[in-house]
Amino acid sequence: MPCRHTAARVLLNLNFYGTDFQLAAGKIEHMTGTGYEAVVAARRPAVTWDAGDAEHVTEYRDEDGAPRVLYYPSARSIQARGRGLQQQLPWT
């Protein structure tokens, strides 16, 4: 059924924190910018683009050597979400 009404505004929720997955322990933690900067400074991990999730991802090992995967929003991921939203709106 086509939409007959259009909205004057659309609310888009953007998270300004990352998600840190502790793979071996099966745990998930949220990480703020300060925590992300600390991981990058201490571990110097490679940051890659995950096209499926439209977000940057960092794989690293913590101080105990356990593997972790950290997703953190970036300007590119925010732009990708905005483009995705535009494609979903019936009046664009």
Residue pairs with C-beta under 8 A, 6 or more apart in sequence:
2 90
3 90
3 91
6 90
6 91
10 85
10 89
12 81
12 82
12 85
14 73
14 78
14 81
15 73
16 32
16 33
16 73
17 30
17 31
17 32
17 33
17 73
18 30
18 31
18 32
18 35
18 36
18 70
18 71
18 72
18 73
19 28
19 29
19 30
19 31
19 70
19 71
19 72
20 28
20 29
20 30
20 31
20 35
20 39
20 68
20 69
20 70
21 27
21 28
21 68
21 69
21 70
21 71
22 28
22 29
22 62
22 66
22 68
23 66
23 67
23 68
23 69
24 66
24 67
25 66
31 39
31 70
31 72
36 70
36 72
39 45
39 58
39 60
39 70
40 47
40 58
43 60
43 61
45 58
45 59
45 60
45 70
46 58
46 59
47 56
47 57
47 58
48 56
48 57
48 58
48 59
49 55
49 56
49 57
49 76
50 56
50 57
50 71
53 71
54 77
54 80
54 81
54 84
55 71
55 72
55 73
55 74
55 77
55 80
56 71
56 72
56 73
56 74
56 76
56 77
57 69
57 70
57 71
58 69
58 70
58 71
58 72
59 67
59 68
59 69
59 70
60 67
60 68
60 70
61 67
61 68
62 68
86 92
